[in-house]
Amino acid sequence: MAKIGLFYGTQTGNTETIAELIQQVFGGDSVVTLQDISKAEAGDFEQYECLIIGCPTWNVGELQSDWEGFYDELDEINFSGKKVAYFGAGDQIGYADNFQDAMGILEEKISQNGGKTVGYWPTNGYDFNESKAVKNNRFVGLALDEDNQSDLTESRVKAWVAQIKQEFGV
């Protein structure tokens, strides 16, 4: 089985906790390697055919600070031939006009550099107005809301991991 690289940024620890849950549901660190984007380099992405990108939306539709600092380096990475799944943490009630924007910002940039997006997620069950992470009426990845729907996180992660296992072909 090809090793999967999960790159995440976290401010309060929620996204890191979700990344650890995703790793656990996949089968542990023998399957998914966690990479904190604050410690990553552009070359770290090359060793993986399958990637998971995790980023919370911060402030009003912004990337988490570590992803913000790494954003320009994404242009140095050739994502061609790589399958990329995304997850994000956000607050659909407090920030209904830019829920999960960070996930959409990263997906757009990585797709422009050749990444193939997998792991689209339905928008039903959420209450928001707008999002840069919605394409064709679906989120570009798993949308999580630890502020308002934390009770759904584990079941959503399990369903999404089962889906992307098939899409990754693992």
N, C-alpha and C positions, 0 to 999 in steps of 0.2 A: 504494500500500500504506500502510495506517495505521501510523504509528510506534508502537513498543512501548516502554513504560517499564519498566525493570528496576530495582527498588529493593532494595538489599541492605544488610545490616549485617555487619561482619566484626570479629573480635577478633584472630585470628592471621594473617589473610590468606587462609585457605582459601576462605571464601565469596566473597571478591572474585575470586580466581583462577577459581572455578567460574562466577561471573557473566561474566567475560571470555570463558570458553570457550563459554558459552551464546550470548553476543553473536556470537562468531566463527562458530559453527555456524549461527546464523540468517542470517548474511550480512554482519555488521559493524555499524558505528555508524550507517550510513544506515538500518538497519532497527530496531535496538535501542539505546536510549539508556540508559547506566548512570547510576544515581543513588545515591550513598552516602547512606543514611538519616540519617547524622549531620549532613549538610549540607542536607537536604531540608526543605521546608515543606509544609504541608497542601495549598496551592494547586498544588504541582508535580504532583499526581496528576490534576488536571482535564484536562490536555492530551492524555491517553491514553485510548483506548477499550479497549486491551489492556494488562494489567499482568502483570509477573512479580515475585513477592515472594520474596526469599532471606534466610533467617535460620538461623544455627546454633543448636542447643540448647546452652545453657551451664550449667555446674554441674549441679544436679539438676533438670532439666526447666524451666529458666528461659530467658527471652528473652535474646538478646545485648544488651549494655548500651545500645547506641544505639537498638535497637528498644524496649527497656524505657522509655527516655526519651521516645520518640515515641508510645508506645502510646495514651495518652489523646487525642492529636491525631487518631487514626484516627476518633474519634467525630464530628469536624468535617467529615469527607469523605463525600460522597454517592457511593457506588460503584455505584449503580443504572445498569444498562446496560453496565457494564464486565465484561469477561471477565478473570478473574484466575487465573493459574497460580502454583504455589508450588514452591520447592525448599528443602531444608534439609540441613545437615551435622550429623552426630551420631556418637556412638560406641555401636554396638549391643551390644558386649561389656561395656564398662565401665559403661554406663548402660542396661542392658537393661529396666529398669522405667519409663523415660521417654524412650526413643529417639524423637527427632524431635518432642518435645512442643512446642517453639517454633513449628514449622510449623503444628501443630494449633491453637495458641493464636491465632496471627495469622489463620488461615483462618476460625476461628469468629467473631472480631470483624469482619472485613471482610465476611463473608457476612451478618452481622446488619445491616450497613450497606448491603446491596443488591448486593454483588459476586457474580457468578456464577462458581463454581469450575470450572475446567477442568484437565486434566492429571493426573487420578488415575493412580496408579502401583501395580502389584501388590506385595504383601507377600512373595511367594515369593522365595527367594534371600537372605533376611535372617534373623537369629537374635536375636530380642528377646522380651521378655515382654509389655510394655504400651507403648502410645503414644497420646497425645491426637491424633495425626495420622492415626489409622486410623478410617475410616468405611466401613461396609458391606464390611469385609474388604479394603479398599484404602487406601493412603496418599492423603491429599488432594493430594499433589504428589510430586515426585521426591525420594526419600530417598537421600542419599549418605553414605558412611562413609569418610572419608579416613584414619581410623586403622586400619581393618581390611580395607577393600575398595577401596583407592585404584586398584587395577588395573582396576576395573570402571567408574570414573567416566566416562571418555571415551565408552565405548560406551553407557552409560546416558544420558548427556547427549544423544548423537546420536539415540537412539531416542525420547527424550522430546521433543526439539525437533521431530522429524518429526511426532509425535503432536499437539503443541500448535499447530503451524502449521496443521493441518487444523481444530482446534477454534477457533482464532482466526480462521480464514478468510483467511489470508494466503498 
